[in-house]
Amino acid sequence: MFVGIYNYTVIITYLSLVSAGVGMFFASQGSFKAALFCLLLSGLCDMIDGPVSRTKKRTETEKKFGIQIDSLCDLVSFGIQPGALVYFIAASNCTSQSDPLKIVALIVGLAFAVCAVIRLAYFNVTEEERQEKEGGKKRTGYQGLPVTNSALIIPALYNARYFTEGKVFSIIMIAGLAIVAFLYILNFKMFKLNGKKLIPVGIFGVAVLVACFFTP
């Protein structure tokens, strides 16, 4: 009756997209902590959607659909949502519509989205080639920074507000966004973390969560 695939293996991926949309709405309203929570939630959804999808035996069509859906949702969640968040943070510290800081934030946000598109497209192509050569063998690393890392990096940067404020804080956020965008397309080897290696990432995520939401 409908085009697409709607089994449980893609529901969590869709939730990541919904969370991103809600997060951008909160950011536009100046509710930055709520927006950061949505960004972290998108990251959590992305982290568990892979293991969930592997619990079901899927056809080749379902596998390919899952890859495409994952990348498309990642573009919104980790390619557009962080840029929108940083833009609205910068705008909240500007006194006029023509403030140069807003223009810079907009340009960096757009560049961030472009770098995310390039990163995701490159990953899709190389992943397809890798699977043709290696079959079902698990990936051990990445070229460049995976876009999902912004789900932790941007909230971590937000905690700079404890040391500075106003336009200086906005500049730190914009600079951080620019660096992440650069790392998206920089050709370097990054090992994939899994199993016990994810424990430090989880601890760091909890620390970021506490710093963002449970402190004044």
C-alpha positions, -999 to 999 in steps of 0.1 A, spaced: 0 0 0 29 24 8 64 27 -6 92 22 19 100 -2 47 83 1 81 96 -27 103 111 -21 137 147 -20 124 142 15 110 119 30 137 148 41 159 164 58 129 131 77 123 130 87 159 165 103 155 151 124 127 120 134 147 142 143 177 163 165 154 132 184 142 120 190 177 155 201 187 157 227 160 123 240 171 135 243 207 167 261 195 146 286 175 127 293 207 158 299 227 154 266 247 190 255 242 192 229 269 161 212 254 177 214 220 209 199 233 190 170 249 174 163 215 208 163 198 221 138 224 189 117 219 196 116 182 231 104 190 217 77 213 192 65 186 221 63 161 242 43 185 216 16 191 198 14 157 227 -7 143 225 -35 169 187 -34 168 187 -38 130 210 -68 132 184 -87 154 163 -92 123 171 -112 92 167 -87 64 166 -90 26 192 -72 6 166 -45 -3 159 -39 34 196 -37 42 202 -11 14 171 8 24 184 9 60 217 23 48 201 51 28 176 60 56 204 61 81 224 85 60 195 107 52 184 110 88 221 115 99 222 145 75 194 162 94 204 151 129 241 157 127 245 179 96 218 204 100 207 203 137 241 213 152 244 242 127 209 255 135 216 252 172 248 272 171 232 298 148 204 304 173 229 305 202 248 332 183 216 351 174 206 352 210 238 371 218 233 397 190 216 430 194 206 436 158 195 416 127 226 427 108 251 418 134 282 403 117 283 374 142 249 361 129 262 362 94 293 343 103 272 317 122 250 313 92 279 308 68 297 283 92 264 265 97 259 261 60 295 250 54 290 225 82 260 210 64 279 208 31 308 190 48 283 166 64 268 159 30 302 152 15 312 130 44 280 109 43 281 105 5 317 94 6 309 69 34 280 54 14 302 49 -17 332 34 2 310 13 24 292 -2 -6 326 -9 -22 339 -24 10 310 -47 14 314 -60 -22 350 -69 -14 347 -80 22 311 -93 24 296 -92 59 329 -84 76 325 -56 102 341 -22 96 371 -15 118 376 22 111 366 53 93 382 79 70 374 112 86 353 120 116 318 103 115 291 129 117 275 113 147 303 126 169 287 160 168 261 147 192 287 147 219 311 174 207 286 202 205 270 196 239 305 194 254 314 228 238 282 243 253 297 239 287 321 267 278 293 289 292 307 282 326 338 301 318 326 328 294 294 344 281 279 366 254 296 370 221 328 353 233 308 322 241 291 324 207 325 326 189 337 295 208 306 276 196 310 288 160 348 280 160 340 245 174 314 239 147 339 250 120 366 226 134 341 197 134 331 205 98 368 204 88 373 170 106 343 156 87 362 159 54 398 156 66 413 123 53 426 106 85 421 72 99 397 69 129 393 36 146 358 23 153 349 20 189 329 -10 200 324 -33 230 343 -22 261 359 6 242 326 24 243 326 26 280 347 57 282 325 73 256 294 65 277 310 80 308 319 111 289 284 113 275 269 111 311 294 138 323 283 161 294 247 154 302 252 163 339 271 194 330 245 206 305 213 199 325 219 193 362 241 223 370 231 259 372 
